[in-house]
Amino acid sequence: MNRSWMVLALLLSGCVTTSGSFMVTGTKADGSPLPAAMAQGSSIYTVRNGLCKAYPGATVKITDSATGKELASESPHQCK
């Protein structure tokens, strides 16, 4: 039983809840700018993944709209 709780704690500690308003920008593989988008909370992942699907090799930058600081845990992201 103790192992179950430890495994559950480890799994939950990896989950991050993202809240706030973010600006998602970046550059295509050729260096030209990506279309910019606004995202709320965890929708940054949907926007980022959509940009990566449309522009393989792009670099996506996610910035907190309130502070202007880059979201260090998710940005910059190199699309595959």
C-alpha positions in Angstrom: 0.0 0.0 0.0 2.8 2.4 0.8 4.2 1.9 -2.7 0.9 2.9 -4.3 0.9 6.2 -2.5 4.5 6.9 -3.5 3.8 6.1 -7.1 0.6 8.3 -7.1 2.6 11.2 -5.5 5.3 10.9 -8.2 2.8 10.9 -11.0 0.9 13.8 -9.6 4.0 15.9 -9.0 4.7 15.8 -12.7 1.4 17.5 -13.5 1.5 21.2 -14.0 -1.6 23.4 -14.0 -1.0 26.4 -16.2 -3.2 29.5 -15.7 -3.2 33.0 -17.0 -3.0 34.6 -20.4 -0.1 33.8 -22.8 1.2 35.1 -26.1 2.5 32.3 -28.3 5.0 33.4 -31.0 8.0 32.0 -32.7 10.0 31.5 -35.9 9.7 29.0 -38.7 12.7 26.8 -39.6 13.7 29.3 -42.3 13.8 32.2 -39.7 10.6 33.9 -40.8 8.0 34.7 -38.0 5.2 32.4 -37.1 1.6 33.8 -36.8 1.2 35.1 -33.2 -1.7 33.7 -31.0 -3.1 34.3 -27.6 -3.8 31.4 -25.3 -5.5 31.0 -22.0 -4.2 28.5 -19.4 -3.5 25.0 -20.6 -4.6 25.9 -24.1 -1.0 26.9 -24.7 -0.3 23.2 -25.5 -3.0 23.1 -28.1 -1.7 26.3 -29.8 1.9 25.1 -29.6 1.1 21.7 -30.9 -1.0 23.2 -33.8 1.9 25.5 -34.7 4.4 22.6 -34.6 2.1 20.5 -36.8 1.8 23.3 -39.4 5.4 24.4 -39.2 7.8 21.5 -38.5 11.2 22.6 -37.3 9.8 25.9 -35.9 10.8 27.4 -32.5 7.8 28.4 -30.4 8.1 30.9 -27.6 5.4 31.2 -24.9 5.3 34.5 -22.9 3.1 35.4 -20.0 1.0 38.4 -21.1 0.8 39.9 -17.6 4.6 39.8 -16.8 6.2 39.7 -20.3 8.3 36.8 -19.0 8.9 33.6 -21.0 7.3 30.5 -19.5 10.5 28.8 -18.6 9.1 25.3 -18.2 7.6 25.3 -21.7 9.5 27.8 -23.7 11.3 27.9 -26.0 10.0 24.7 -27.7 11.7 23.2 -30.7 9.1 21.6 -33.0 10.1 18.2 -34.5 
